[in-house]
Amino acid sequence: MIDQYAELRAALDAGPTPGPWSAYISGNTMQVDSTPQASGGRPCVVFWPGFDGNDLSVRANAKNTRYIAAANPEAIRALLAERDAQAAEIARLRMAAQAADDALTIYERYGEICPFEGEPMIHASTLVELGELARAALTQQEQV
């Protein structure tokens, strides 16, 4: 999957026609359009005259046209940014879960955890709860 992210980022860096894009479908003619302002006055991004020899039905070509229009550069950038934010949150939650596990191990060995000076003692039930919450949040983030 990492190669696909790199491939998408490289394609975006190459400077495709900005979005948003829209599907234009009229009979056998299908094209993906951009706003003329975004494309320097050339609204057509992709154009298929007729069936273009691909042996797909008009309905299948129309679905593909709509899909390509939906996968415009701004949409892909937004999805990658969301994915990056989720990956950072997963890393943070993993660290929190590991810290809770480490603290619980220390508590089990020594009977207490000595926090920084002036902070209250941390009890095992708090650490167990913290670890469970961190693991639950991590599991939830990984399912997104």
N, C-alpha and C positions, 0 to 999 in steps of 0.2 A: 504494500500500500504506500510505503514511503516514496517509491519511484513515481507513483501516480501524482502525489502531491508535488514533487519536484517538477514533473512534467507540466502540470497545470500552472505552477508558478513561472516556469520558463516561458510557457505560451503567453501568459499575461504580460511578462516583461518584454515580450517581442512587440507589444503594442497593437493588439487587435482593435477593430472598430469598436468604439465604446458603445455601451448599451444606454438605455434599454433597447431591446430588440422586440420586434413583433412579427408574427406569422401572417403572411398574405397568401391566401389560397383562393384561386378562381379557376374552377374546372380542373384541368390537368396542370395548370401553371401554379407553381409553389415557389415562394421566396421568403427569405427572412430579411426584414427591413430594420433600419436604424433611423433615428431622427436625422433629418438632413443637417442640423446644426452639429450633431455629434460626429457625423461621418464626412464632414467637409463638403456637404452638398450632394453626396452620392448616397441616397437612402438604401439602396439594395446591398445587403451583406452577402447573401447566398441566393442563387437563382437556379431553378430547375425548369427548363422548358419541356412540357410534356412529361413523359415518364422517365426520360433520360436513360432508357435502356436498363433500368435496374430490376425489372420484373416484379416490382411491388405493386400492390393495388393502390388506387387513388387514396383510399382510406389510410393505408399504411404510410404512404408518402406524406399525407396531411399530418399524421401523428408525429412523424419524424421532424417535420417542419416546425411544429409547435414545440417539440422538445428542444431543438436547436435554438429556437428563439428564447426559450426559458433559460437556457444555459449560457446566457450572455456574460461578458467579462465582469460586470458589476455584481451579478449574482454569484459567480464563482469566487470573486474576491471576498464577498460577504461570508460565504460558506467557509472559506479557508480561514478567515479571521475568527469566526465562531469556533471552528475546530481547534485553532491555536489557543484560544482562551480556555477551552475545555481541557486541552492537554496540560496547560499550566495549572489549572485547578486540580486536575487528577494528581499531578506531581506534588502539589501542596498538601492534598489530602493524604497521599501516601506517606509523606514526611510526618504529618500529624499522627497518623495511625502508628507509625514506627516509634515516634516519641512516646506515645501512650503505652505501647508495648514495652519499651525500654524502661519507662518509669514504673510500670507494674512489676516487671522483673526485679528491679531494685527494691521495691516495696516488699515483695515476697521474700527476698533474700535477707533484708535488713530490718523489716518491720516498719520502716518509715521512709519518707522521702524528705530530705532537707532542702526546702526551696531557698531562693535567694533571701538574704537577710531582710527581715521585716515583713515577709509574706507568710500567710498562714500555712500550716501543714496541709499536705494533700493526702487524702485518704483513699484507700484502695477502691472503694465503691465509686468515687469520683473518677478515678483513672479507668476503671472498667467501663463506666458509662462513656467517658471520653473516647476510649478505644472503639467501643461499639458504634458510637455516633460517627466517628471518622470512617470506620469500615463501611457503614451503611451509606454514607455520603459518597464514598469512593465507588461502591458498587452501583449506585444510582448514576453517577457521572459516566462510568464505563458503559452503561447500557444506552446512553444517549447517542 
